[in-house]
Amino acid sequence: MTVTAAEMKEIERKAAEGGLSYEQMMENAGRAVADFVQEKQPVLRTAAIFVGKGNNGGDGLVAARYLRERGVRAAVILVEGEPKSEQARANFAKLDEKTPIWPIEELQMDQINWIFDADAAIDAVYGTGFHGELSDVARAATTMLCRSFGMVFAIDLPSGVNADTGELAVGAAMADHTIALHAEKPAHSLAKANCGLTHVADIGIK
């Protein structure tokens, strides 16, 4: 099944009306991402999660929490400051106090080297709501993702890819694996080179 960004938004709205809260959908999505990353990398020691300010970032924050609970040294890189959406803010607050939280514009060289050497890098900057061009800080994030020595995973879509048209912003991220939430989007086939291998994750929507 393939759905557009607008169709996915409507699917989520109806699911929420039916009793599946947006908070639970985010929890399910983040847990599914953590599960998938560990499935692909059974010996996962370190993970760098690049987090945007919206709900895609919220999914990444949930994934970071699960990975840390399972013993992975996961660090969160804030790409556009602290989360802005209600659900993402709630999950930001749930991170354990020892979670490294690094604003991208304040990264030190030792932190950058740690990110490049991490076993996995997770792109949770932009999802289906993206259109237009990447900001300077977002391009900095996608550049770091492209230079990562570890496997790169994108949540729903690589940042900088238009969900419906597959159009690529300058500096769009490239992933080894993309975890499509609930259903594939047109861009998963239209921008296959950037998405890598696409896998659909169940987030609880029936």
Backbone as CSV, one residue per row, in Angstrom:
resi,resn,N_x,N_y,N_z,CA_x,CA_y,CA_z,C_x,C_y,C_z
1,MET,0.844,-1.203,0.000,0.000,0.000,0.000,0.875,1.248,0.000
2,THR,0.518,2.194,-0.864,1.222,3.477,-0.923,0.220,4.600,-0.680
3,VAL,0.581,5.544,0.197,-0.311,6.665,0.499,0.467,7.975,0.403
4,THR,-0.229,9.041,0.056,0.394,10.359,0.016,0.516,10.912,1.435
5,ALA,1.234,12.019,1.552,1.389,12.657,2.861,0.030,13.075,3.424
6,ALA,-0.833,13.640,2.567,-2.156,14.074,3.024,-3.007,12.884,3.442
7,GLU,-2.932,11.802,2.674,-3.694,10.600,3.022,-3.216,10.018,4.352
8,MET,-1.904,10.048,4.573,-1.364,9.525,5.828,-1.838,10.365,7.010
9,LYS,-1.872,11.663,6.811,-2.353,12.549,7.876,-3.799,12.228,8.223
10,GLU,-4.613,11.953,7.212,-6.020,11.616,7.432,-6.148,10.249,8.112
11,ILE,-5.307,9.306,7.721,-5.305,7.983,8.356,-4.995,8.119,9.843
12,GLU,-4.010,8.945,10.162,-3.650,9.164,11.566,-4.784,9.847,12.328
13,ARG,-5.439,10.804,11.676,-6.546,11.516,12.331,-7.675,10.546,12.672
14,LYS,-8.016,9.687,11.719,-9.091,8.721,11.955,-8.696,7.709,13.029
15,ALA,-7.417,7.330,13.035,-6.942,6.402,14.067,-7.054,7.043,15.447
16,ALA,-6.731,8.340,15.520,-6.832,9.059,16.795,-8.288,9.147,17.246
17,GLU,-9.190,9.398,16.295,-10.617,9.440,16.625,-11.101,8.079,17.117
18,GLY,-10.458,7.025,16.604,-10.845,5.671,16.981,-10.214,5.185,18.272
19,GLY,-9.420,6.039,18.904,-8.875,5.677,20.210,-7.381,5.454,20.280
20,LEU,-6.695,5.474,19.130,-5.236,5.335,19.132,-4.639,6.739,19.167
21,SER,-4.128,7.135,20.310,-3.659,8.514,20.470,-2.416,8.790,19.635
22,TYR,-2.199,10.066,19.336,-0.979,10.460,18.629,0.251,10.096,19.459
23,GLU,0.130,10.193,20.777,1.245,9.819,21.654,1.591,8.344,21.492
24,GLN,0.565,7.501,21.416,0.811,6.063,21.274,1.379,5.743,19.900
25,MET,0.901,6.438,18.865,1.460,6.230,17.523,2.947,6.561,17.507
26,MET,3.329,7.663,18.166,4.742,8.049,18.221,5.543,7.020,19.003
27,GLU,4.983,6.557,20.106,5.654,5.523,20.908,5.868,4.263,20.073
28,ASN,4.824,3.845,19.361,4.921,2.649,18.530,5.951,2.829,17.419
29,ALA,5.956,4.016,16.814,6.894,4.286,15.721,8.335,4.243,16.217
30,GLY,8.601,4.926,17.316,9.963,4.957,17.837,10.458,3.594,18.263
31,ARG,9.571,2.812,18.897,9.950,1.457,19.301,10.231,0.593,18.073
32,ALA,9.416,0.740,17.026,9.627,-0.025,15.796,10.962,0.330,15.155
33,VAL,11.328,1.604,15.203,12.619,2.028,14.652,13.759,1.394,15.443
34,ALA,13.681,1.468,16.764,14.724,0.866,17.601,14.835,-0.632,17.338
35,ASP,13.690,-1.303,17.235,13.689,-2.743,16.957,14.375,-3.040,15.630
36,PHE,14.035,-2.251,14.610,14.573,-2.510,13.275,16.079,-2.258,13.225
37,VAL,16.517,-1.170,13.827,17.948,-0.856,13.826,18.728,-1.984,14.497
38,GLN,18.219,-2.482,15.603,18.912,-3.570,16.293,18.808,-4.891,15.538
39,GLU,17.731,-5.074,14.798,17.610,-6.274,13.970,18.681,-6.276,12.879
40,LYS,18.906,-5.113,12.280,19.901,-5.016,11.213,21.322,-4.998,11.756
41,GLN,21.483,-4.556,12.999,22.805,-4.506,13.620,22.729,-5.137,15.013
42,PRO,22.783,-6.464,15.067,22.629,-7.159,16.353,23.653,-6.740,17.411
43,VAL,24.865,-6.384,16.968,25.873,-5.908,17.920,25.950,-4.388,17.778
44,LEU,24.980,-3.714,18.354,24.880,-2.256,18.250,25.359,-1.638,19.555
45,ARG,26.469,-0.921,19.474,27.043,-0.310,20.684,26.725,1.174,20.779
46,THR,26.767,1.874,19.631,26.596,3.328,19.634,25.662,3.753,18.511
47,ALA,24.881,4.804,18.769,23.955,5.320,17.761,23.826,6.827,17.912
48,ALA,23.870,7.526,16.786,23.688,8.979,16.747,22.332,9.264,16.124
49,ILE,21.471,9.947,16.859,20.121,10.239,16.376,20.000,11.732,16.111
50,PHE,19.825,12.093,14.837,19.660,13.490,14.435,18.174,13.825,14.503
51,VAL,17.819,14.773,15.360,16.422,15.027,15.701,15.991,16.426,15.263
52,GLY,14.886,16.482,14.508,14.292,17.759,14.141,13.319,18.220,15.215
53,LYS,12.641,19.328,14.952,11.780,19.927,15.985,10.338,19.433,15.950
54,GLY,9.999,18.613,14.950,8.617,18.160,14.815,8.408,16.720,15.241
55,ASN,7.351,16.114,14.701,6.999,14.760,15.123,7.959,13.700,14.607
56,ASN,8.611,13.934,13.475,9.636,12.997,13.024,10.758,12.944,14.052
57,GLY,11.103,14.120,14.567,12.085,14.177,15.641,11.598,13.463,16.883
58,GLY,10.301,13.583,17.168,9.727,12.879,18.309,9.875,11.371,18.187
59,ASP,9.655,10.853,16.974,9.868,9.421,16.739,11.315,9.043,17.053
60,GLY,12.242,9.911,16.644,13.656,9.664,16.915,13.982,9.684,18.396
61,LEU,13.328,10.566,19.138,13.551,10.636,20.586,13.068,9.362,21.276
62,VAL,11.932,8.841,20.835,11.444,7.573,21.392,12.434,6.456,21.077
63,ALA,12.912,6.415,19.828,13.898,5.396,19.447,15.148,5.504,20.311
64,ALA,15.603,6.729,20.550,16.790,6.941,21.389,16.558,6.392,22.794
65,ARG,15.371,6.649,23.340,15.058,6.159,24.691,15.097,4.638,24.754
66,TYR,14.473,3.987,23.776,14.477,2.520,23.766,15.891,1.968,23.601
67,LEU,16.671,2.558,22.722,18.034,2.066,22.518,18.852,2.197,23.794
68,ARG,18.711,3.319,24.479,19.459,3.510,25.719,19.004,2.524,26.800
69,GLU,17.709,2.269,26.864,17.203,1.298,27.842,17.760,-0.097,27.585
70,ARG,18.142,-0.353,26.329,18.685,-1.664,25.953,20.211,-1.693,25.989
71,GLY,20.809,-0.644,26.519,22.251,-0.644,26.704,23.068,-0.024,25.596
72,VAL,22.405,0.548,24.593,23.125,1.213,23.505,23.507,2.625,23.945
73,ARG,24.718,3.031,23.644,25.134,4.406,23.931,24.592,5.287,22.804
74,ALA,23.437,5.863,23.026,22.769,6.684,22.015,22.885,8.152,22.389
75,ALA,23.254,8.970,21.417,23.344,10.418,21.604,22.333,11.101,20.697
76,VAL,21.736,12.176,21.197,20.751,12.946,20.443,21.395,14.234,19.957
77,ILE,21.309,14.475,18.648,21.823,15.715,18.066,20.619,16.571,17.684
78,LEU,20.456,17.700,18.347,19.342,18.609,18.066,19.687,19.450,16.849
79,VAL,18.890,19.316,15.793,19.212,19.990,14.534,18.611,21.390,14.464
80,GLU,17.443,21.575,15.025,16.791,22.893,14.982,16.302,23.303,16.369
81,GLY,17.113,23.045,17.354,16.737,23.380,18.716,15.869,22.308,19.345
82,GLU,15.325,22.619,20.510,14.493,21.648,21.213,13.168,21.437,20.481
83,PRO,12.545,20.269,20.676,11.302,19.946,19.972,10.202,20.979,20.219
84,LYS,9.346,21.138,19.216,8.260,22.112,19.306,6.886,21.458,19.427
85,SER,6.690,20.290,18.821,5.364,19.671,18.889,5.132,19.099,20.285
86,GLU,3.871,19.028,20.671,3.524,18.590,22.030,4.044,17.187,22.321
87,GLN,3.806,16.256,21.382,4.232,14.878,21.611,5.754,14.762,21.643
88,ALA,6.432,15.504,20.767,7.897,15.449,20.744,8.481,16.031,22.030
89,ARG,7.900,17.127,22.514,8.379,17.725,23.771,8.238,16.742,24.931
90,ALA,7.125,16.024,24.952,6.898,15.053,26.025,7.957,13.959,25.997
91,ASN,8.336,13.517,24.813,9.343,12.464,24.716,10.753,12.989,24.948
92,PHE,10.970,14.252,24.666,12.255,14.867,25.000,12.451,14.846,26.516
93,ALA,11.375,15.120,27.234,11.434,15.148,28.700,11.642,13.758,29.297
94,LYS,11.314,12.716,28.540,11.447,11.343,29.042,12.859,10.781,28.900
95,LEU,13.735,11.468,28.180,15.101,10.968,28.034,15.778,10.910,29.396
96,ASP,16.559,9.867,29.621,17.241,9.785,30.907,18.295,10.884,30.997
97,GLU,18.620,11.274,32.220,19.473,12.447,32.440,20.896,12.263,31.927
98,LYS,21.291,11.029,31.661,22.643,10.784,31.157,22.718,10.770,29.632
99,THR,21.577,10.951,28.964,21.581,10.972,27.500,22.357,12.180,26.994
100,PRO,23.398,11.972,26.180,24.079,13.127,25.583,23.126,13.857,24.636
101,ILE,22.960,15.153,24.834,22.112,15.983,23.974,22.982,17.113,23.445
102,TRP,23.237,17.076,22.135,24.192,18.002,21.530,23.518,18.872,20.470
103,PRO,23.365,20.161,20.689,22.902,21.052,19.616,23.921,21.026,18.473
104,ILE,23.452,20.876,17.257,24.364,20.664,16.137,25.323,21.833,15.938
105,GLU,24.859,23.052,16.226,25.713,24.219,15.999,26.786,24.366,17.078
106,GLU,26.709,23.545,18.130,27.695,23.621,19.213,28.602,22.396,19.275
107,LEU,28.534,21.541,18.261,29.322,20.309,18.284,30.815,20.596,18.337
108,GLN,31.506,19.841,19.185,32.959,19.906,19.274,33.552,18.785,18.420
109,MET,34.837,18.895,18.088,35.448,17.930,17.185,35.375,16.507,17.731
110,ASP,35.545,16.330,19.036,35.477,14.973,19.582,34.070,14.397,19.458
111,GLN,33.049,15.261,19.561,31.674,14.802,19.381,31.405,14.455,17.919
112,ILE,31.910,15.272,17.012,31.751,14.991,15.582,32.396,13.659,15.233
113,ASN,33.589,13.423,15.739,34.266,12.151,15.472,33.481,10.982,16.054
114,TRP,32.896,11.184,17.236,32.069,10.129,17.838,30.880,9.816,16.937
115,ILE,30.242,10.852,16.425,29.089,10.669,15.532,29.495,9.897,14.283
116,PHE,30.599,10.291,13.657,31.047,9.616,12.442,31.359,8.142,12.703
117,ASP,31.860,7.835,13.889,32.264,6.467,14.218,31.133,5.614,14.783
118,ALA,29.972,6.207,15.035,28.862,5.454,15.633,28.448,4.292,14.733
119,ASP,28.001,3.215,15.363,27.579,2.040,14.600,26.368,2.336,13.724
120,ALA,25.512,3.236,14.178,24.313,3.594,13.417,24.054,5.084,13.533
121,ALA,23.535,5.654,12.461,23.089,7.050,12.461,21.626,7.051,12.028
122,ILE,20.789,7.735,12.789,19.352,7.751,12.516,18.918,9.159,12.134
123,ASP,18.283,9.265,10.979,17.793,10.540,10.453,16.347,10.730,10.895
124,ALA,16.148,11.601,11.885,14.807,11.927,12.382,14.606,13.437,12.335
125,VAL,15.068,14.046,11.250,14.993,15.506,11.126,13.668,15.921,10.491
126,TYR,13.402,15.440,9.275,12.155,15.766,8.575,11.497,14.488,8.079
127,GLY,10.172,14.490,8.049,9.425,13.354,7.539,8.550,13.742,6.370
128,THR,7.282,13.315,6.419,6.386,13.529,5.283,5.976,14.984,5.116
129,GLY,6.161,15.805,6.126,5.769,17.210,6.023,6.768,18.078,5.291
130,PHE,7.913,17.503,4.908,8.952,18.334,4.290,8.587,18.737,2.863
131,HIS,8.894,19.999,2.537,8.840,20.476,1.151,9.755,21.685,1.062
132,GLY,10.210,21.984,-0.142,11.073,23.154,-0.321,12.539,22.809,-0.195
133,GLU,13.266,23.617,0.548,14.713,23.435,0.682,15.100,23.218,2.141
134,LEU,16.234,22.594,2.333,16.753,22.367,3.676,17.383,23.637,4.230
135,SER,17.213,23.849,5.518,17.898,24.961,6.180,19.387,24.648,6.269
136,ASP,20.178,25.644,6.615,21.624,25.433,6.724,21.956,24.367,7.762
137,VAL,21.271,24.408,8.908,21.575,23.416,9.946,21.110,22.025,9.526
138,ALA,20.004,21.946,8.788,19.543,20.647,8.300,20.526,20.082,7.280
139,ARG,21.075,20.950,6.423,22.095,20.484,5.469,23.346,20.023,6.194
140,ALA,23.676,20.688,7.288,24.816,20.233,8.089,24.555,18.822,8.611
141,ALA,23.318,18.572,9.029,22.957,17.243,9.531,23.018,16.199,8.429
142,THR,22.446,16.502,7.259,22.451,15.512,6.181,23.868,15.256,5.681
143,THR,24.717,16.270,5.717,26.119,16.072,5.336,26.799,15.110,6.301
144,MET,26.546,15.276,7.584,27.128,14.373,8.574,26.582,12.959,8.413
145,LEU,25.306,12.841,8.116,24.725,11.521,7.879,25.400,10.833,6.702
146,CYS,25.636,11.587,5.636,26.272,11.018,4.442,27.714,10.599,4.709
147,ARG,28.358,11.252,5.664,29.756,10.947,5.966,29.906,9.917,7.081
148,SER,28.788,9.474,7.620,28.840,8.518,8.723,29.441,7.197,8.266
149,PHE,30.290,6.617,9.104,30.859,5.305,8.808,29.868,4.193,9.135
150,GLY,28.886,4.484,9.973,27.901,3.480,10.361,26.761,3.389,9.364
151,MET,25.871,2.433,9.614,24.695,2.276,8.771,23.734,3.429,9.047
152,VAL,23.128,3.969,7.992,22.228,5.120,8.122,20.778,4.664,7.947
153,PHE,19.956,5.039,8.910,18.534,4.704,8.904,17.720,5.995,8.879
154,ALA,16.717,6.067,8.011,15.832,7.234,7.967,14.458,6.842,8.498
155,ILE,13.880,7.719,9.310,12.530,7.482,9.817,11.523,8.088,8.848
156,ASP,10.729,7.244,8.246,9.696,7.564,7.252,10.289,7.985,5.911
157,LEU,11.160,9.009,5.913,11.820,9.452,4.678,13.163,10.078,5.024
158,PRO,14.137,9.978,4.131,15.367,10.745,4.347,15.045,12.240,4.299
159,SER,15.664,13.002,5.156,15.401,14.443,5.209,15.776,15.105,3.890
160,GLY,14.855,15.950,3.407,15.090,16.634,2.138,14.416,15.976,0.954
161,VAL,13.654,14.911,1.206,12.928,14.211,0.144,11.441,14.532,0.274
162,ASN,10.831,15.009,-0.813,9.400,15.296,-0.818,8.628,13.978,-0.876
163,ALA,7.742,13.765,0.082,7.051,12.480,0.219,6.227,12.110,-1.004
164,ASP,5.597,13.101,-1.634,4.667,12.818,-2.729,5.326,12.790,-4.099
165,THR,6.309,13.652,-4.310,6.904,13.782,-5.645,8.268,13.121,-5.769
166,GLY,8.904,12.860,-4.644,10.267,12.336,-4.685,11.302,13.393,-5.005
167,GLU,10.859,14.652,-5.112,11.796,15.738,-5.413,12.811,15.867,-4.284
168,LEU,14.064,16.109,-4.683,15.151,16.186,-3.714,15.599,17.621,-3.510
169,ALA,15.646,18.041,-2.262,16.247,19.333,-1.941,17.758,19.203,-2.069
170,VAL,18.429,20.318,-2.255,19.891,20.300,-2.283,20.393,19.768,-0.943
171,GLY,21.245,18.755,-1.008,21.792,18.178,0.217,20.904,17.148,0.876
172,ALA,19.891,16.638,0.162,18.994,15.641,0.748,19.779,14.446,1.276
173,ALA,19.316,13.901,2.386,20.005,12.775,3.019,19.888,11.514,2.170
174,MET,20.832,10.618,2.379,20.802,9.299,1.753,20.874,8.264,2.868
175,ALA,20.016,7.267,2.779,19.946,6.242,3.826,20.229,4.864,3.251
176,ASP,20.739,3.994,4.106,20.862,2.586,3.732,19.510,1.901,3.856
177,HIS,18.764,2.296,4.881,17.431,1.745,5.132,16.489,2.878,5.519
178,THR,15.266,2.815,4.998,14.223,3.757,5.406,13.079,2.968,6.024
179,ILE,12.654,3.395,7.207,11.550,2.739,7.903,10.289,3.541,7.630
180,ALA,9.443,3.042,6.722,8.194,3.722,6.375,7.163,3.435,7.461
181,LEU,6.570,4.473,7.996,5.613,4.317,9.087,4.211,4.040,8.547
182,HIS,3.701,2.865,8.853,2.378,2.370,8.472,2.285,1.963,7.003
183,ALA,2.789,2.797,6.091,2.674,2.504,4.663,3.772,3.231,3.897
184,GLU,4.071,2.709,2.724,5.030,3.409,1.871,4.407,4.691,1.332
185,LYS,5.261,5.658,1.019,4.865,6.907,0.401,5.403,6.888,-1.040
186,PRO,4.869,7.699,-1.952,5.358,7.679,-3.332,6.871,7.830,-3.453
187,ALA,7.468,8.635,-2.594,8.908,8.891,-2.689,9.754,7.652,-2.451
188,HIS,9.215,6.652,-1.794,10.020,5.459,-1.534,10.407,4.750,-2.824
189,SER,9.586,4.894,-3.859,9.967,4.353,-5.168,10.537,5.437,-6.072
190,LEU,10.047,6.675,-5.941,10.514,7.763,-6.805,11.918,8.237,-6.442
191,ALA,12.290,8.087,-5.186,13.625,8.515,-4.731,14.345,7.340,-4.077
192,LYS,14.308,6.215,-4.774,14.845,4.970,-4.224,16.327,5.081,-3.884
193,ALA,17.070,5.836,-4.687,18.509,5.957,-4.436,18.781,6.599,-3.079
194,ASN,17.916,7.518,-2.674,18.096,8.172,-1.371,17.526,7.345,-0.229
195,CYS,16.457,6.611,-0.516,15.789,5.846,0.541,16.494,4.535,0.861
196,GLY,17.253,4.010,-0.092,17.853,2.699,0.123,16.771,1.637,0.151
197,LEU,16.898,0.682,1.055,15.888,-0.360,1.197,14.784,0.142,2.123
198,THR,13.543,0.035,1.672,12.410,0.528,2.460,11.697,-0.629,3.148
199,HIS,11.373,-0.424,4.405,10.697,-1.431,5.214,9.514,-0.753,5.898
200,VAL,8.349,-1.368,5.849,7.151,-0.788,6.459,7.050,-1.237,7.915
201,ALA,6.836,-0.276,8.814,6.715,-0.559,10.246,5.274,-0.387,10.698
202,ASP,4.810,-1.317,11.497,3.477,-1.253,12.094,3.504,-0.268,13.262
203,ILE,2.653,0.759,13.204,2.587,1.715,14.315,1.240,1.632,15.038
204,GLY,0.540,0.517,14.830,-0.687,0.263,15.577,-1.971,0.677,14.903
205,ILE,-1.887,1.210,13.681,-3.090,1.638,12.964,-3.705,0.430,12.266
206,LYS,-4.980,0.207,12.501,-5.679,-0.940,11.895,-6.453,-0.515,10.668
